[in-house]
Amino acid sequence: MRVGLTGGIGCGKSTAGAMFAELGAVVTDADQLAHEVVEPGTPGFERVAARWPAVVRDGRIDRAALAGIVFSDAQALRELEAIVHPLVRAREAELEKAAAPGTIVIHDIPLLFESGFYSDCDKTVLIYAPAETRIARVTAREGWSREAIEKRMEVQIDQDDARGLADFVIENDRDLPYLREQIERVYEELRQGVAR
């Protein structure tokens, strides 16, 4: 079963993904794979470096410099996505193919609905948290300014719109045991779906 896992920045998607993995799912992380596909020596690196040579520092892509460009320029963001997304999708497909039959494969994708990938999934899961909670989490974790976080939020689907598209909505506005309880419930429902 292919499951899309999504949620806005700071919602706790990575924590949820780790909990699903502990329960036995194979979890692919699009953000992590996006880092891998632009490592030095990869075709992704060559294409990004050719398009934005100023973001290459000490032979690597300076991700903060690149983010500063693309989150201030919608066209630049689309260009970056056109380079990175197909490479990430290809890597996700490899990982999915390597999974044992009957496995639940969860694709952790921030832009699941925006990219249209949700239509290729059997089920979708949204991790939901209020905007102020998400801003506070990212500020504490990354030290980013409110403005920088809001720029990221602007390119993501409105969370209330995402609620209407998701098969499962997991509220992550309390503590970890509460999140875990919901993850376990959803995972059991997904397992029953595979068993049918």
TILO-951500 format. One record per residue: residue in three letters; residue number from 0; z, x, y of N, C-alpha, C in turn. Coordinates in nm, 2 decimals, padded with zeros to 4 digits. Example, Ala and Ser with C-alpha at 12.3 -4.5 7.8 and 13.67 -1.06 7.14 Angstrom:
// residues 2
R  residuo  num    n_pz    n_px    n_py   ca_pz   ca_px   ca_py    c_pz    c_px    c_py
R      ala    0   00.78   01.32  -00.57   00.78   01.23  -00.45   00.78   01.32  -00.33
R      ser    1   00.71   01.28  -00.22   00.71   01.37  -00.11   00.79   01.29   00.00
//
This chain:
// residues 196
R  residuo  num    n_pz    n_px    n_py   ca_pz   ca_px   ca_py    c_pz    c_px    c_py
R      met    0   00.00   00.08  -00.12   00.00   00.00   00.00   00.00   00.09   00.12
R      arg    1  -00.09   00.06   00.22  -00.10   00.13   00.34  -00.03   00.05   00.45
R      val    2   00.07   00.11   00.51   00.16   00.05   00.61   00.15   00.13   00.74
R      gly    3   00.12   00.05   00.85   00.12   00.12   00.98   00.26   00.10   01.05
R      leu    4   00.32   00.21   01.09   00.45   00.21   01.16   00.43   00.25   01.31
R      thr    5   00.48   00.17   01.40   00.45   00.20   01.54   00.57   00.16   01.62
R      gly    6   00.56   00.19   01.75   00.66   00.16   01.85   00.65   00.25   01.97
R      gly    7   00.69   00.20   02.08   00.68   00.28   02.21   00.76   00.41   02.21
R      ile    8   00.73   00.50   02.30   00.81   00.62   02.31   00.95   00.59   02.32
R      gly    9   01.04   00.67   02.25   01.18   00.65   02.26   01.24   00.53   02.18
R      cys   10   01.15   00.47   02.10   01.20   00.35   02.02   01.28   00.39   01.89
R      gly   11   01.26   00.52   01.85   01.33   00.56   01.73   01.24   00.56   01.60
R      lys   12   01.11   00.56   01.63   01.01   00.56   01.52   01.02   00.67   01.42
R      ser   13   01.05   00.79   01.47   01.06   00.91   01.38   01.18   00.89   01.29
R      thr   14   01.29   00.84   01.35   01.41   00.82   01.27   01.38   00.71   01.16
R      ala   15   01.31   00.61   01.20   01.28   00.50   01.10   01.19   00.56   01.00
R      gly   16   01.09   00.64   01.03   01.00   00.71   00.94   01.08   00.79   00.84
R      ala   17   01.18   00.86   00.89   01.26   00.95   00.80   01.34   00.86   00.70
R      met   18   01.39   00.75   00.75   01.46   00.66   00.66   01.37   00.60   00.55
R      phe   19   01.25   00.56   00.59   01.15   00.51   00.49   01.12   00.62   00.39
R      ala   20   01.11   00.74   00.43   01.08   00.85   00.34   01.20   00.87   00.24
R      glu   21   01.32   00.86   00.29   01.44   00.87   00.20   01.44   00.76   00.09
R      leu   22   01.38   00.65   00.12   01.38   00.54   00.03   01.26   00.55  -00.07
R      gly   23   01.17   00.65  -00.05   01.06   00.68  -00.15   00.92   00.66  -00.09
R      ala   24   00.91   00.62   00.03   00.77   00.61   00.09   00.72   00.75   00.12
R      val   25   00.58   00.76   00.11   00.52   00.88   00.17   00.49   00.85   00.32
R      val   26   00.54   00.93   00.41   00.52   00.90   00.55   00.44   01.01   00.61
R      thr   27   00.33   00.97   00.68   00.25   01.06   00.76   00.29   01.04   00.91
R      asp   28   00.30   01.15   00.98   00.34   01.14   01.12   00.22   01.18   01.21
R      ala   29   00.16   01.09   01.28   00.04   01.12   01.36   00.07   01.22   01.47
R      asp   30   00.19   01.22   01.53   00.22   01.32   01.63   00.22   01.46   01.57
R      gln   31   00.29   01.47   01.46   00.30   01.60   01.39   00.16   01.65   01.35
R      leu   32   00.08   01.56   01.30  -00.06   01.60   01.26  -00.14   01.63   01.38
R      ala   33  -00.12   01.57   01.49  -00.19   01.60   01.61  -00.16   01.74   01.66
R      his   34  -00.04   01.79   01.63  -00.01   01.93   01.66  -00.09   02.02   01.57
R      glu   35  -00.08   01.98   01.44  -00.15   02.07   01.34  -00.30   02.09   01.36
R      val   36  -00.37   01.98   01.40  -00.51   01.98   01.41  -00.56   02.06   01.53
R      val   37  -00.47   02.10   01.62  -00.51   02.18   01.74  -00.44   02.32   01.74
R      glu   38  -00.39   02.36   01.62  -00.34   02.49   01.61  -00.45   02.60   01.62
R      pro   39  -00.42   02.72   01.67  -00.52   02.82   01.68  -00.60   02.84   01.55
R      gly   40  -00.73   02.86   01.57  -00.81   02.88   01.45  -00.87   02.75   01.40
R      thr   41  -00.83   02.63   01.44  -00.88   02.51   01.39  -01.00   02.46   01.48
R      pro   42  -01.09   02.38   01.43  -01.19   02.32   01.51  -01.14   02.24   01.63
R      gly   43  -01.02   02.17   01.61  -00.96   02.10   01.72  -00.92   02.19   01.83
R      phe   44  -00.86   02.30   01.80  -00.82   02.40   01.90  -00.95   02.44   01.98
R      glu   45  -01.05   02.48   01.91  -01.17   02.52   01.98  -01.23   02.42   02.07
R      arg   46  -01.23   02.29   02.03  -01.28   02.19   02.12  -01.19   02.16   02.24
R      val   47  -01.06   02.16   02.22  -00.97   02.14   02.33  -00.98   02.25   02.43
R      ala   48  -00.98   02.37   02.37  -00.99   02.49   02.46  -01.12   02.50   02.54
R      ala   49  -01.23   02.46   02.48  -01.36   02.45   02.55  -01.35   02.35   02.66
R      arg   50  -01.29   02.24   02.64  -01.29   02.13   02.74  -01.19   02.16   02.85
R      trp   51  -01.07   02.21   02.82  -00.97   02.24   02.92  -00.92   02.38   02.90
R      pro   52  -01.00   02.48   02.94  -00.96   02.62   02.92  -00.83   02.66   02.99
R      ala   53  -00.79   02.59   03.10  -00.67   02.63   03.17  -00.54   02.60   03.09
R      val   54  -00.55   02.52   02.99  -00.43   02.48   02.91  -00.40   02.58   02.80
R      val   55  -00.49   02.68   02.78  -00.47   02.78   02.68  -00.38   02.89   02.74
R      arg   56  -00.27   02.92   02.68  -00.18   03.02   02.72  -00.13   03.10   02.60
R      asp   57  -00.15   03.23   02.61  -00.11   03.32   02.50  -00.17   03.28   02.37
R      gly   58  -00.30   03.23   02.37  -00.37   03.20   02.25  -00.34   03.06   02.19
R      arg   59  -00.25   02.99   02.26  -00.22   02.85   02.21  -00.24   02.75   02.31
R      ile   60  -00.24   02.62   02.28  -00.25   02.52   02.37  -00.11   02.49   02.43
R      asp   61  -00.10   02.49   02.56   00.02   02.46   02.63   00.03   02.30   02.63
R      arg   62   00.10   02.24   02.55   00.10   02.10   02.53   00.15   02.03   02.66
R      ala   63   00.25   02.09   02.73   00.30   02.03   02.85   00.19   02.03   02.96
R      ala   64   00.12   02.14   02.97   00.01   02.14   03.07  -00.10   02.04   03.03
R      leu   65  -00.13   02.03   02.90  -00.24   01.93   02.86  -00.19   01.79   02.89
R      ala   66  -00.06   01.76   02.86  -00.01   01.63   02.89  -00.01   01.60   03.03
R      gly   67   00.02   01.70   03.12   00.01   01.68   03.26  -00.13   01.63   03.31
R      ile   68  -00.23   01.68   03.24  -00.37   01.64   03.28  -00.40   01.50   03.22
R      val   69  -00.38   01.48   03.09  -00.43   01.36   03.03  -00.35   01.23   03.06
R      phe   70  -00.22   01.25   03.09  -00.14   01.13   03.13  -00.15   01.09   03.27
R      ser   71  -00.23   01.17   03.35  -00.26   01.14   03.49  -00.41   01.10   03.51
R      asp   72  -00.49   01.10   03.40  -00.63   01.08   03.41  -00.68   01.01   03.28
R      ala   73  -00.71   00.88   03.30  -00.74   00.79   03.18  -00.87   00.85   03.11
R      gln   74  -00.96   00.90   03.18  -01.09   00.95   03.12  -01.05   01.08   03.04
R      ala   75  -00.97   01.16   03.09  -00.93   01.28   03.02  -00.85   01.25   02.89
R      leu   76  -00.77   01.14   02.90  -00.70   01.10   02.78  -00.79   01.05   02.67
R      arg   77  -00.89   00.97   02.71  -00.99   00.92   02.62  -01.07   01.04   02.55
R      glu   78  -01.10   01.14   02.63  -01.17   01.26   02.58  -01.08   01.33   02.48
R      leu   79  -00.96   01.35   02.51  -00.87   01.42   02.41  -00.85   01.33   02.29
R      glu   80  -00.84   01.20   02.30  -00.82   01.12   02.18  -00.95   01.12   02.10
R      ala   81  -01.07   01.13   02.16  -01.19   01.14   02.09  -01.20   01.27   02.00
R      ile   82  -01.13   01.37   02.05  -01.13   01.50   01.97  -01.03   01.49   01.86
R      val   83  -00.90   01.45   01.90  -00.79   01.46   01.81  -00.78   01.35   01.70
R      his   84  -00.81   01.23   01.75  -00.78   01.11   01.65  -00.87   01.12   01.52
R      pro   85  -01.00   01.15   01.53  -01.07   01.16   01.40  -01.01   01.27   01.31
R      leu   86  -00.97   01.38   01.37  -00.91   01.49   01.29  -00.78   01.45   01.22
R      val   87  -00.70   01.37   01.30  -00.57   01.32   01.25  -00.60   01.22   01.13
R      arg   88  -00.69   01.13   01.16  -00.73   01.03   01.06  -00.77   01.09   00.93
R      ala   89  -00.85   01.20   00.94  -00.90   01.27   00.82  -00.78   01.33   00.74
R      arg   90  -00.69   01.39   00.81  -00.57   01.45   00.75  -00.48   01.34   00.68
R      glu   91  -00.47   01.23   00.75  -00.39   01.12   00.70  -00.45   01.07   00.57
R      ala   92  -00.59   01.06   00.57  -00.66   01.01   00.45  -00.63   01.11   00.33
R      glu   93  -00.63   01.24   00.36  -00.60   01.34   00.25  -00.46   01.32   00.19
R      leu   94  -00.37   01.30   00.28  -00.23   01.28   00.24  -00.21   01.15   00.16
R      glu   95  -00.28   01.05   00.20  -00.28   00.92   00.13  -00.34   00.93  -00.01
R      lys   96  -00.45   01.00  -00.02  -00.52   01.02  -00.14  -00.43   01.10  -00.24
R      ala   97  -00.35   01.19  -00.19  -00.26   01.27  -00.28  -00.14   01.19  -00.33
R      ala   98  -00.11   01.08  -00.27   00.01   01.00  -00.31  -00.02   00.94  -00.45
R      ala   99   00.09   00.92  -00.53   00.08   00.86  -00.66   00.05   00.72  -00.65
R      pro  100  -00.02   00.66  -00.75  -00.06   00.52  -00.75   00.07   00.43  -00.74
R      gly  101   00.06   00.32  -00.66   00.17   00.23  -00.64   00.27   00.28  -00.53
R      thr  102   00.24   00.39  -00.47   00.33   00.44  -00.36   00.30   00.36  -00.23
R      ile  103   00.41   00.34  -00.16   00.39   00.29  -00.02   00.37   00.41   00.07
R      val  104   00.25   00.41   00.14   00.22   00.52   00.23   00.23   00.46   00.37
R      ile  105   00.32   00.52   00.45   00.35   00.47   00.58   00.29   00.57   00.68
R      his  106   00.20   00.52   00.77   00.14   00.60   00.87   00.21   00.57   01.00
R      asp  107   00.29   00.67   01.05   00.36   00.67   01.18   00.26   00.70   01.29
R      ile  108   00.22   00.59   01.36   00.11   00.61   01.46   00.15   00.54   01.59
R      pro  109   00.18   00.62   01.69   00.22   00.56   01.82   00.12   00.46   01.88
R      leu  110  -00.01   00.49   01.86  -00.11   00.40   01.92  -00.18   00.32   01.81
R      leu  111  -00.10   00.27   01.72  -00.15   00.19   01.60  -00.24   00.07   01.64
R      phe  112  -00.19  -00.01   01.73  -00.26  -00.13   01.77  -00.37  -00.09   01.87
R      glu  113  -00.34   00.00   01.96  -00.44   00.04   02.06  -00.56   00.11   02.00
R      ser  114  -00.54   00.18   01.89  -00.66   00.25   01.83  -00.73   00.16   01.73
R      gly  115  -00.68   00.05   01.70  -00.74  -00.04   01.60  -00.71  -00.01   01.46
R      phe  116  -00.64   00.10   01.43  -00.61   00.14   01.29  -00.53   00.03   01.22
R      tyr  117  -00.46  -00.05   01.29  -00.37  -00.15   01.22  -00.46  -00.24   01.13
R      ser  118  -00.59  -00.26   01.17  -00.67  -00.35   01.09  -00.71  -00.29   00.96
R      asp  119  -00.68  -00.16   00.94  -00.70  -00.10   00.81  -00.58  -00.09   00.72
R      cys  120  -00.47  -00.15   00.78  -00.34  -00.14   00.71  -00.31  -00.28   00.63
R      asp  121  -00.24  -00.27   00.52  -00.20  -00.39   00.45  -00.09  -00.46   00.52
R      lys  122   00.00  -00.38   00.59   00.11  -00.44   00.66   00.14  -00.35   00.78
R      thr  123   00.20  -00.40   00.89   00.24  -00.32   01.00   00.39  -00.35   01.04
R      val  124   00.45  -00.24   01.08   00.59  -00.25   01.12   00.61  -00.19   01.26
R      leu  125   00.67  -00.27   01.35   00.70  -00.23   01.48   00.85  -00.20   01.50
R      ile  126   00.88  -00.08   01.55   01.02  -00.05   01.58   01.03  -00.08   01.73
R      tyr  127   01.13  -00.17   01.76   01.14  -00.23   01.90   01.27  -00.19   01.96
R      ala  128   01.26  -00.14   02.08   01.38  -00.12   02.16   01.35  -00.15   02.31
R      pro  129   01.44  -00.20   02.39   01.42  -00.24   02.53   01.38  -00.11   02.61
R      ala  130   01.30  -00.13   02.71   01.24  -00.02   02.79   01.35   00.07   02.84
R      glu  131   01.46   00.02   02.90   01.56   00.10   02.95   01.63   00.19   02.85
R      thr  132   01.65   00.13   02.73   01.71   00.21   02.62   01.62   00.32   02.58
R      arg  133   01.49   00.30   02.58   01.39   00.40   02.54   01.38   00.51   02.65
R      ile  134   01.39   00.47   02.77   01.39   00.57   02.88   01.51   00.66   02.87
R      ala  135   01.63   00.60   02.85   01.75   00.68   02.84   01.75   00.77   02.72
R      arg  136   01.69   00.73   02.61   01.68   00.82   02.49   01.59   00.94   02.52
R      val  137   01.47   00.91   02.58   01.38   01.02   02.60   01.44   01.12   02.71
R      thr  138   01.50   01.07   02.81   01.56   01.15   02.91   01.67   01.24   02.84
R      ala  139   01.75   01.18   02.76   01.85   01.26   02.69   01.80   01.37   02.60
R      arg  140   01.69   01.33   02.52   01.63   01.41   02.42   01.54   01.52   02.48
R      glu  141   01.46   01.48   02.58   01.35   01.58   02.63   01.38   01.63   02.77
R      gly  142   01.47   01.56   02.84   01.50   01.60   02.98   01.39   01.56   03.07
R      trp  143   01.30   01.47   03.03   01.18   01.44   03.12   01.23   01.35   03.23
R      ser  144   01.15   01.34   03.34   01.18   01.25   03.45   01.14   01.11   03.41
R      arg  145   01.20   01.01   03.48   01.17   00.87   03.45   01.02   00.85   03.48
R      glu  146   00.96   00.91   03.58   00.82   00.90   03.61   00.73   00.95   03.49
R      ala  147   00.77   01.06   03.44   00.69   01.12   03.32   00.69   01.02   03.20
R      ile  148   00.81   00.97   03.18   00.83   00.88   03.06   00.75   00.75   03.09
R      glu  149   00.76   00.70   03.21   00.68   00.57   03.24   00.53   00.59   03.23
R      lys  150   00.48   00.71   03.27   00.34   00.74   03.25   00.30   00.73   03.11
R      arg  151   00.38   00.78   03.02   00.35   00.77   02.87   00.36   00.62   02.83
R      met  152   00.45   00.55   02.88   00.47   00.41   02.84   00.35   00.32   02.89
R      glu  153   00.29   00.36   03.00   00.18   00.29   03.06   00.06   00.29   02.97
R      val  154   00.04   00.40   02.89  -00.08   00.40   02.80  -00.06   00.34   02.67
R      gln  155   00.07   00.29   02.64   00.10   00.23   02.52   00.10   00.07   02.54
R      ile  156   00.07   00.00   02.43   00.07  -00.14   02.43   00.20  -00.20   02.48
R      asp  157   00.20  -00.31   02.55   00.32  -00.37   02.59   00.40  -00.41   02.46
R      gln  158   00.52  -00.38   02.45   00.60  -00.41   02.33   00.61  -00.55   02.29
R      asp  159   00.60  -00.64   02.39   00.60  -00.78   02.35   00.47  -00.83   02.29
R      asp  160   00.36  -00.76   02.34   00.23  -00.79   02.28   00.23  -00.74   02.13
R      ala  161   00.29  -00.62   02.12   00.29  -00.56   01.98   00.37  -00.64   01.89
R      arg  162   00.47  -00.71   01.93   00.55  -00.80   01.85   00.47  -00.91   01.78
R      gly  163   00.37  -00.96   01.86   00.28  -01.06   01.81   00.18  -01.01   01.71
R      leu  164   00.16  -00.88   01.70   00.06  -00.83   01.61   00.13  -00.78   01.48
R      ala  165   00.26  -00.74   01.49   00.33  -00.68   01.38   00.37  -00.78   01.27
R      asp  166   00.36  -00.73   01.14   00.41  -00.81   01.03   00.56  -00.81   01.02
R      phe  167   00.62  -00.70   01.06   00.77  -00.68   01.06   00.81  -00.62   01.19
R      val  168   00.91  -00.67   01.25   00.97  -00.62   01.37   01.11  -00.57   01.34
R      ile  169   01.14  -00.45   01.36   01.27  -00.39   01.34   01.34  -00.36   01.48
R      glu  170   01.45  -00.42   01.51   01.52  -00.40   01.63   01.60  -00.27   01.62
R      asn  171   01.58  -00.18   01.72   01.65  -00.05   01.72   01.72  -00.04   01.85
R      asp  172   01.82  -00.13   01.88   01.89  -00.12   02.00   02.04  -00.11   01.98
R      arg  173   02.08  -00.08   01.85   02.22  -00.06   01.82   02.24   00.07   01.75
R      asp  174   02.32   00.08   01.65   02.36   00.21   01.58   02.27   00.23   01.46
R      leu  175   02.28   00.35   01.40   02.20   00.39   01.29   02.22   00.30   01.17
R      pro  176   02.35   00.27   01.13   02.36   00.18   01.02   02.29   00.05   01.03
R      tyr  177   02.28  -00.01   01.15   02.21  -00.13   01.17   02.06  -00.11   01.15
R      leu  178   02.01   00.00   01.20   01.87   00.04   01.18   01.84   00.05   01.03
R      arg  179   01.93   00.13   00.96   01.91   00.15   00.82   01.91   00.02   00.74
R      glu  180   01.99  -00.07   00.77   02.00  -00.20   00.70   01.86  -00.27   00.71
R      gln  181   01.80  -00.27   00.83   01.68  -00.34   00.85   01.56  -00.26   00.78
R      ile  182   01.57  -00.13   00.78   01.46  -00.05   00.71   01.47  -00.08   00.56
R      glu  183   01.59  -00.09   00.50   01.60  -00.11   00.36   01.55  -00.25   00.33
R      arg  184   01.58  -00.35   00.41   01.53  -00.49   00.39   01.37  -00.49   00.39
R      val  185   01.31  -00.43   00.49   01.17  -00.43   00.50   01.11  -00.35   00.39
R      tyr  186   01.17  -00.24   00.35   01.11  -00.16   00.24   01.11  -00.23   00.11
R      glu  187   01.22  -00.31   00.09   01.23  -00.39  -00.03   01.12  -00.50  -00.03
R      glu  188   01.09  -00.56   00.08   00.98  -00.66   00.09   00.85  -00.59   00.06
R      leu  189   00.83  -00.47   00.11   00.70  -00.40   00.09   00.69  -00.37  -00.06
R      arg  190   00.80  -00.32  -00.12   00.79  -00.29  -00.26   00.76  -00.41  -00.35
R      gln  191   00.81  -00.52  -00.31   00.78  -00.65  -00.38   00.63  -00.68  -00.37
R      gly  192   00.58  -00.65  -00.25   00.43  -00.67  -00.22   00.35  -00.59  -00.31
R      val  193   00.39  -00.46  -00.33   00.31  -00.37  -00.42   00.32  -00.42  -00.56
R      ala  194   00.44  -00.47  -00.60   00.46  -00.51  -00.74   00.37  -00.63  -00.78
R      arg  195   00.33  -00.71  -00.68   00.26  -00.84  -00.71   00.12  -00.81  -00.76
//
